[in-house]
């Protein structure tokens, strides 16, 4: 019969003199040792498993990096229209956009229980 340190014996829930429990404890210790060695070898080799979600996020990040923050051709067109006086400001559309933004802010600060937002960007997109 193999003797196991009494502290280990107690932590594994073994009673002294039980050969089956001793073998089970030794098996459990061996499994933990193998797991620890496997973890250590993975850490040493520098291998990292990346989930499919992380791969998708990385792909989206790369795609977004190639998109400009604003539409330069639209900015140029509006600038030219302002310069030559051909750009028409639609005061009603601006007012509608401001009111929609105010409603959106009020609903967002009130929380989700205050109702649903149909389309908070409608006034901004011109739809």
Residue, then its C-alpha position, 0 to 999 in steps of 0.5 A: x500500500x502506498x502512503x500519501x501525505x496526511x494533508x493531501x489525503x484529507x484534502x482529497x477526502x480520503x480515509x486512511x487505509x483505503x487502497x482504492x481511494x489512494x489509487x484514485x487520488x494518485x490518478x487525480x494527481x497525475x491528471x492534474x500534473x499532465x494538465x499543468x504540464x500541458x498548460x505550461x507547454x502551451x504558454x511556453x510555445x506562445x500558442x493562442x487560440x482565437x475564437x471565430x468572433x475575435x477573427x470576425x472583429x479583426x476582419x471588420x476592424x481592417x475593413x473599417x480602417x480602409x473607409x474614410x471618416x467622411x465623404x470628401x466628395x460630398x464635403x467638396x460639393x457642399x463647400x462649392x455650393x456654399x461658395x457660389x450661392x447655389x446651396x439651398x439650406x432647408x430650415x425645416x429639415x434642420x429643425x426636424x433633425x434637431x427635434x429628432x435628436x432632442x427626442x432621442x436624447x430624452x429617450x436615451x436618458x430615460x432608459x429602455x422602458x420609456x418606449x421604442x425609437x422608430x428611427x432616430x437617424x431619419x432626419x439626418x439621412x434625409x429618409 
